[in-house]
Amino acid sequence: MTTNPSTIIVTGAAGFIGSCMAGYLNAQGYHHLILVDDFGVEAKRKNWEGKIYDHIVERSSLFEWLSRTETKIDACIHLGARTDTTEFDYIVHEALNLEYSKQIWQYCTAKNIPLMYASSAATYGAGENGYNDAHDTVAALKPLNPYGVSKNEFDKWALTQTEGPANWTGLKFFNVYGPGEYHKGRMASVIFHAFNQIKETGKVKLFKSHKPDYKDGEQLRDFIYVKDVVAVIGWMLETMLDKKWQPLHNGLYNLGTGEARSFTDLVESTYAGLDLAPNIEFIDMPVDIRDTYQYFTEANMEKLKAAGFPGAFTSLEVGVKDYVANYLQKGLIY
């Protein structure tokens, strides 16, 4: 494969989606990467040490590095963030998810660099305003935690800017799962935790429903395989670099599959990936999260289709089987 000469910044490159993004770009011939993250976290080392790149830059040093480098940057994929929804100190989220992102935006604007950044479906809160990525809904959204608030505040800020990158998108990730999340602990996907529970006890514990409209295990989420996430971003990147992206398509995009599935479906697919019969136990949901627990999320994906994305999304059954059989079972990193 011919190496692509473009130099791409990937922030969050030692994290889950960022490391998968770097791996995807490498596979597409992008070897001139600037990987940005906190590289002192030993648990993340396997995510990035095998990638092909030109430089690794500590998150805290990025803007100083950019001020003195002679490297021409062709695009920025900003996936770095504090994503812990159990971190309730807004100051932490504000610094990393809002103020840092503003600096990224301002740099890309000044240098006329295409920008793709990670927003989140957490911006939708309880979903009382639906899951439509139209810009006129953003101001009315009511996120349920400081993480979601910080993401929505940046989305609102970006939409009010009179100056910005010529080409930009903010991507509202729904429930992403897949290889590379090993370091995330409590914040890893239900599939990751289910796999480990099956290996340890043969049984998976799921939260009971505390709403009469939903049976136990039938709470619904829009689960999207990380391979689909990076493929969408890769398509946006190539479209922008080829000067085919239309400025009228700049803005916010949902990134889910457009099909809500239950946690029972998810766990049964995990068992299927192991060729085992399901064994699910339902437990009470912790009281401290009951009031803010989402029972339904489903991305409206019409906007991405209208922008020209030609791909399809991996079904839950196929994606989970691939993740379980080809990664979790083998201990592989993307």
Secondary structure, 3 states (H helix, E strand, C coil): CCCEEEEEEEECCCCHHHHHHHHHHHHCCEEEEEEEECCCCHHHHHHHCCCCCCEEEEHHHHHHHHHHCCCCCCEEEECCCCCCCCCCCHHHHHHHHHHHHHHHHHHHHHHCCCEEEEEEHHHHCCCCCCCCCCHHHHHHCCCCCHHHHHHHHHHHHHHCCCCCCCCEEEEEECEEECCCCHHHHHHCCHHHHHHHHHHHHCCEEEECCCCCCCCCCCCEECEEEHHHHHHHHHHHHHHHHCCCCCHHHCEEEEECCCCCEEHHHHHHHHHHHCCCCCCEEEECCCHHHHCCCCCECCCCCHHHHHCCCCCCCCCHHHHHHHHHHHHHCCCCCC
